[in-house]
Amino acid sequence: MKKVIVAILSIAAIALPQSAIAQTVFFNGLDRILQFEGTANSPFAAEIWTLKTVAVTANACGLATVRTLPHSMQFLTIAGNQVDYSALPVQTIPACSGTTLAESRPSNFKLADGRTVLVGQSGSVSVQFLARSTKSGTFNACGLRNITVKNANAIGSDSIPVVFGGQTQSLGDINQVTSLAICKKVGNTSVKYIKL
């Protein structure tokens, strides 16, 4: 379950020393924003897996090829059924004559180039998968970095992996907040605060 953190801070602001800030991450589900905390003005890097959905059409022999090359994908959901992509055998596409394959293909498989071939399909097939997206840049003067998560409200999105600071968390397990911190300049000091 998501942990809901209610942050009660002064309406003015509370400054936090950078030495006290560990690398942490929060999620505002309403705005679909992940907020990463680290050292001010230091390099930022994270991996955020995002849900992608494609529609593929089966041929007369019941084969449907996912032409997107999901070289970094974690799982496939085919017509609502989850498939372990890593366990799919590597095979070739047999010739299709009428509605008959030259060689039997009893189960889904993948090609050497990473494409996935679904068997026993007809018409249009909906395929959903997780694909890795690497984010990089620099933390701001308050040590904050915001990233919008695509498809954060889709079914199954709670399982989206987020890799940050050497740790992997599922989106559904990340601390959920109703307000994210913002950075303001007060005199010569950058101050992090959350409005009530």
C-alpha positions as MATLAB code, in Angstrom:
seq = 'MKKVIVAILSIAAIALPQSAIAQTVFFNGLDRILQFEGTANSPFAAEIWTLKTVAVTANACGLATVRTLPHSMQFLTIAGNQVDYSALPVQTIPACSGTTLAESRPSNFKLADGRTVLVGQSGSVSVQFLARSTKSGTFNACGLRNITVKNANAIGSDSIPVVFGGQTQSLGDINQVTSLAICKKVGNTSVKYIKL';
ca = [
       0.000    0.000    0.000;
       1.092    3.539   -0.605;
       2.266    5.416    2.426;
       0.610    8.790    2.704;
       2.840   11.401    4.243;
       1.230   14.587    5.453;
       3.923   17.203    5.558;
       3.216   19.951    8.110;
       5.675   22.734    7.568;
       5.656   26.427    8.382;
       3.718   28.618    5.971;
       6.877   30.639    5.587;
       9.570   28.035    4.997;
      11.924   25.630    6.655;
      15.463   25.445    5.330;
      17.196   22.078    5.493;
      20.988   21.763    5.472;
      22.164   19.830    2.452;
      24.313   17.556    4.611;
      21.113   16.238    6.220;
      19.414   15.324    2.963;
      19.675   11.723    1.826;
      18.685   10.544   -1.626;
      14.950    9.978   -1.333;
      11.964   10.018   -3.641;
       8.325   11.076   -3.249;
       5.310   10.764   -5.531;
       2.359   13.078   -6.072;
      -0.167   10.796   -7.757;
      -2.628   13.581   -8.541;
      -0.117   15.418  -10.710;
       1.784   12.226  -11.642;
       5.078   13.759  -10.515;
       8.010   12.000   -8.901;
      10.222   14.264   -6.801;
      13.783   13.161   -6.159;
      15.904   14.635   -3.377;
      19.680   14.684   -3.353;
      22.609   17.050   -2.998;
      22.078   20.578   -4.349;
      23.519   21.230   -7.816;
      24.898   17.686   -8.084;
      24.328   15.279  -11.001;
      20.970   13.496  -11.059;
      20.258   10.098  -12.597;
      17.323    7.708  -12.318;
      15.620    4.972  -14.294;
      11.852    5.182  -14.578;
      10.129    2.327  -16.348;
       7.018    3.445  -18.200;
       4.008    1.511  -19.457;
       3.636    1.410  -23.222;
       0.718   -0.030  -25.173;
       0.780   -1.045  -28.835;
      -1.761   -2.737  -31.088;
      -0.564   -5.435  -33.492;
      -2.456   -7.343  -36.178;
      -2.201  -11.106  -36.631;
      -1.553  -12.637  -40.062;
      -3.578  -15.473  -41.602;
      -1.524  -18.027  -39.656;
      -2.262  -16.365  -36.321;
       1.131  -14.724  -35.818;
       1.283  -11.136  -34.555;
       4.652   -9.411  -34.371;
       5.366   -6.626  -31.896;
       7.603   -4.527  -34.113;
       8.727   -2.182  -31.346;
      12.128   -3.397  -30.185;
      11.658   -3.628  -26.412;
      15.316   -4.332  -25.652;
      14.876   -3.126  -22.083;
      11.385   -4.312  -21.348;
      10.491   -6.221  -18.221;
       7.204   -7.952  -18.954;
       4.516   -8.267  -21.574;
       0.787   -8.200  -21.008;
      -1.018   -9.734  -23.958;
      -4.773   -9.289  -24.035;
      -4.712   -8.985  -20.246;
      -2.408  -11.995  -19.661;
       1.088  -11.383  -18.306;
       3.996  -13.081  -20.088;
       7.602  -13.390  -18.900;
       9.499  -11.883  -21.824;
      12.878  -13.153  -20.602;
      11.614  -16.741  -20.713;
      10.439  -16.614  -24.336;
      12.524  -18.845  -26.657;
      14.431  -17.268  -29.541;
      13.083  -18.618  -32.831;
      12.446  -17.554  -36.420;
       9.159  -16.830  -38.182;
       8.157  -19.784  -40.383;
       6.655  -19.270  -43.812;
       2.878  -18.902  -43.815;
       0.929  -20.670  -46.570;
      -2.775  -19.967  -46.475;
      -3.458  -20.476  -42.780;
      -0.684  -23.016  -42.156;
       2.835  -22.445  -40.840;
       5.727  -24.329  -42.453;
       6.961  -25.156  -38.935;
       4.956  -25.543  -35.755;
       5.086  -22.686  -33.254;
       2.998  -23.792  -30.247;
       3.805  -20.811  -28.030;
       4.916  -17.191  -28.124;
       8.549  -16.540  -28.989;
      10.979  -13.735  -29.705;
      13.269  -13.039  -32.637;
      17.018  -12.561  -32.457;
      16.566   -8.790  -32.874;
      14.293   -8.611  -29.797;
      10.895   -8.444  -31.486;
       8.154  -10.555  -29.951;
       5.937  -12.898  -31.966;
       2.561  -13.909  -30.557;
       0.940  -17.140  -31.720;
      -2.675  -18.209  -31.949;
      -3.924  -14.655  -32.400;
      -6.566  -13.137  -34.633;
      -7.371   -9.606  -35.657;
      -5.960   -6.769  -33.552;
      -4.114   -7.631  -30.317;
      -3.357   -5.154  -27.514;
       0.114   -5.542  -26.021;
       1.365   -3.653  -22.978;
       4.937   -3.650  -21.730;
       7.293   -1.844  -19.400;
      10.154   -0.062  -21.127;
      13.090    1.566  -19.354;
      13.628    5.302  -19.605;
      16.818    6.833  -18.217;
      16.548   10.339  -16.808;
      19.557   12.509  -16.074;
      20.428   16.112  -15.312;
      21.206   18.170  -12.221;
      19.458   18.697   -8.902;
      18.398   22.308   -8.374;
      19.806   24.601   -5.683;
      17.567   22.924   -3.091;
      18.525   19.419   -4.131;
      15.220   18.714   -5.890;
      14.407   17.188   -9.263;
      10.870   16.595  -10.570;
       9.961   14.033  -13.240;
       6.474   13.498  -14.679;
       5.509    9.832  -14.953;
       3.597    8.874  -18.091;
       0.720    6.431  -17.644;
       1.028    6.783  -13.867;
      -2.702    6.205  -13.474;
      -2.955    3.194  -15.788;
      -3.960   -0.228  -14.531;
      -0.882   -2.024  -13.276;
       1.123    1.179  -12.895;
       1.799    0.463   -9.215;
       4.345   -2.115  -10.374;
       6.391    0.406  -12.408;
      10.000    0.176  -11.162;
      11.857    3.351  -10.193;
      15.637    3.040   -9.771;
      17.323    5.832   -7.821;
      20.298    6.053   -5.496;
      21.157    2.402   -6.033;
      17.713    1.237   -4.911;
      14.726   -0.063   -6.855;
      11.181    0.661   -5.681;
       7.806    0.024   -7.229;
       5.802    3.166   -7.887;
       3.099    1.898   -5.541;
       5.566    1.639   -2.647;
       7.041    5.123   -2.978;
       6.049    7.648   -0.310;
       2.959    9.457   -1.566;
       2.571   13.124   -0.734;
      -0.188   15.621   -1.412;
       2.231   18.545   -1.857;
       5.724   18.466   -3.256;
       8.505   20.699   -2.000;
       9.444   23.761   -4.038;
      12.617   25.810   -4.102;
      12.669   29.549   -3.414;
      15.493   32.041   -3.200;
      15.519   33.929    0.118;
      18.312   36.441    0.061;
      21.391   34.459   -0.902;
      19.965   31.157    0.313;
      17.913   28.625   -1.612;
      15.134   27.370    0.649;
      13.013   24.249    0.267;
       9.468   24.438    1.581;
       5.956   23.085    1.221;
       2.907   25.310    1.364;
       0.114   24.192    3.649;
];
